[in-house]
């Protein structure tokens, strides 16, 4: 049983940018100046910041924080972005390009691409955990950026993915274990497709949502708010820092789903989780309830950073 979890195959070859002669000159200049500044910590920090920003500006906004297809030799990093010493050749279409970085490799500062891959299962059910990788530009055999969809286009596509799953009779013949895997993969794919929301505040115009206070316990279904019959000016707008995508029904279900009506919160497509630390609440917003999003909203943490 397979479900289409990928966007249309629209992409451009970003390898041409990082290997363009002018960009190569930026890389060479950055590496030379930064390595020459070793021993002067203040100057070193300033040069790294300046050159990383310069390369980031040069590679273009249509690359930064976008989903990428990647092949080449990479250095693996831990959760603190420190090299583990492990180098490997990888090929994946499920990575996100984060930044151009200057890091030390074998005692020498090198320009690298910072990428992450989410955790996933391959076609043979082998599990791969979330990873952070650094790759030098010359090591890139493939570096292709997927054309960006808007937030609402991504949401519309994943609503359709969810509908395809819960309306397929074969889904209800699966064991609960495999149903869980299918739903978690769909939610994880949505998370991969929304990298531009991570670490930022967002607000949604939504016809329904679930609000969970920090003190709440038990089934989240009792905290569902239906405001579909209210005028828009009277509605509450769920807002907070984007945290995750999930199917909330999995948290209170222990046996296989048998009918569509059991997806009584999500509606059959994943929910986006938002966290408002100031209010002490977590929101679950079903995709099919989202009517619009407000990307001008910033979380309290971001506002303090900008002050």
Helices and strands as residue ranges (DSSP letters): E 11-13, H 15-18, H 21-36, H 41-59, E 66-77, E 83-105, E 108-117, E 120-121, E 127-128, E 131-135, G 137-139, E 140-146, H 151-166, G 169-173, H 176-193, G 195-197, E 201-206, E 208-213, G 220-223, E 224-226, G 232-234, E 239-246, G 248-252, G 260-262, E 271-276, E 281-286, G 287-289, E 290-294, H 300-306
